[in-house]
Amino acid sequence: MSARKTRQKDGDRQSPTIPKLEVNKFLQQVEQRAWTDAEKELDNIRQKSDGGQWSRGYVKALEGLLLTFRGNDDKYIYLPKILSSSTPEVVTELKSEFTQFSASDIHGDYDRGFFKALEDYLSLVPTGQQSPLPQPSQKGLDQESKPTTPEQDGE
């Protein structure tokens, strides 16, 4: 592999350009079933992403999430079913698997981006509660822990 391709691959892995604020807004709109707004936000994400393999995988996963929750087709119901009927421990385990996949060198950049998007989604999904996703903020995806309440944020 040429030095140029190696640098590009490493660059995709280390510093992909995905606008986190827009991703948070998108995920909230999907959760609220605001499909038109979610599609507009997804277009913004596509335009602001760097176009590398990692970013393309990430955006493709977001597209899949939109299709999954928007459609009533049985072939797209796995994730919503598992989230609605699972315990917080099962959701945490699933997030852990996505985290491992997104960090593993066994997977290519595209796959790591794809799994990172799913990991980010599960980071914002409340487990064991019926509350909506937190309000979009820049720090939503930057945190590794569960979403916080406004009282915990000091707002």
C-alpha positions in Angstrom: 0.0 0.0 0.0 1.4 3.4 -0.9 2.3 5.9 1.8 -0.4 8.2 0.6 -3.1 5.6 1.0 -1.7 4.7 4.5 -1.9 8.3 5.6 -5.4 8.6 4.3 -6.5 5.5 6.1 -4.9 6.6 9.3 -6.5 10.0 8.9 -9.9 8.5 8.5 -9.4 6.5 11.7 -8.0 9.3 13.8 -9.9 12.4 12.8 -13.0 11.9 10.8 -15.1 15.0 10.2 -18.6 14.3 11.5 -20.5 17.3 12.9 -21.5 16.0 16.4 -24.1 18.7 17.0 -25.9 17.8 13.8 -25.7 14.1 14.7 -27.3 14.8 18.1 -30.1 16.8 16.4 -30.6 14.1 13.8 -30.8 11.3 16.5 -33.3 13.4 18.5 -35.5 14.0 15.5 -35.5 10.3 14.6 -36.5 9.5 18.2 -39.3 12.1 17.9 -40.3 10.7 14.5 -39.7 14.1 12.9 -38.8 12.5 9.6 -38.6 15.7 7.4 -36.3 17.4 9.9 -34.2 14.3 10.4 -33.7 14.0 6.6 -32.7 17.7 6.4 -30.2 17.2 9.2 -28.9 14.0 7.6 -28.2 16.1 4.4 -26.3 18.6 6.5 -24.2 15.8 8.0 -23.5 14.4 4.6 -22.3 17.8 3.3 -20.1 18.5 6.3 -18.5 15.0 6.5 -15.1 14.6 4.9 -16.1 11.9 2.5 -13.5 9.4 3.8 -14.3 5.7 4.3 -14.9 6.1 8.0 -17.3 9.0 7.5 -19.1 7.2 4.7 -19.7 4.3 7.0 -20.9 6.5 9.7 -23.4 8.4 7.4 -24.6 5.1 6.0 -25.4 3.8 9.5 -27.4 7.1 10.2 -29.3 6.5 6.9 -30.0 2.9 8.1 -31.3 4.2 11.5 -33.7 6.6 9.7 -35.0 3.8 7.5 -35.3 1.4 10.4 -37.4 3.7 12.5 -39.4 5.3 9.7 -40.4 2.1 7.9 -42.9 -0.4 9.1 -41.3 -3.2 7.0 -40.5 -6.3 9.1 -37.0 -6.6 7.7 -36.0 -3.4 9.6 -37.5 -4.1 13.0 -34.6 -5.8 14.8 -33.1 -2.8 16.5 -36.4 -1.1 17.5 -37.6 -4.5 18.9 -34.4 -5.1 20.9 -34.5 -1.6 22.3 -38.1 -1.7 23.3 -38.1 -5.1 25.0 -34.6 -5.3 26.4 -33.2 -4.6 29.8 -30.7 -1.8 30.3 -28.0 -4.5 30.7 -28.8 -5.9 27.2 -28.6 -2.5 25.7 -25.3 -1.8 27.5 -23.9 -5.1 26.2 -25.0 -4.2 22.6 -23.3 -0.8 22.9 -20.2 -2.5 24.2 -20.1 -4.8 21.2 -20.5 -1.8 18.9 -17.7 0.0 20.8 -15.4 -3.0 20.3 -16.2 -3.3 16.6 -15.7 0.4 16.0 -12.2 0.2 17.6 -11.1 -3.1 16.1 -8.4 -3.1 13.4 -10.0 -6.3 12.1 -12.7 -4.1 10.5 -12.0 -1.6 7.8 -12.5 2.1 8.1 -16.0 2.0 6.6 -17.2 -0.6 9.1 -15.6 1.2 12.1 -17.5 4.3 11.1 -20.7 2.4 10.7 -20.3 0.7 14.2 -19.3 4.1 15.7 -22.6 5.6 14.6 -24.6 2.8 16.1 -22.5 3.1 19.3 -23.3 6.9 19.4 -27.0 6.2 18.9 -27.0 3.7 21.8 -25.1 6.3 23.9 -28.0 8.7 23.5 -30.9 6.2 23.9 -32.2 6.2 27.4 -32.2 2.6 28.8 -35.1 1.3 30.9 -37.1 4.5 30.6 -39.6 6.1 28.3 -38.1 9.6 28.3 -37.0 11.1 24.9 -33.4 11.6 23.9 -31.6 14.5 25.6 -31.7 17.9 23.9 -29.0 18.1 21.2 -25.7 19.5 22.4 -22.1 19.4 21.3 -21.1 17.4 24.3 -23.8 14.7 23.8 -21.6 12.4 21.7 -18.3 13.5 23.3 -19.3 11.9 26.6 -18.8 8.2 27.2 -21.3 8.0 30.0 -25.1 7.9 29.9 -26.9 11.2 29.0 -27.2 13.6 31.9 -30.2 15.5 33.1 -30.2 19.3 33.0 -29.8 19.3 36.8 -26.6 17.3 36.5 -25.3 19.6 33.8 -25.7 22.6 36.1 -28.1 24.3 33.7 
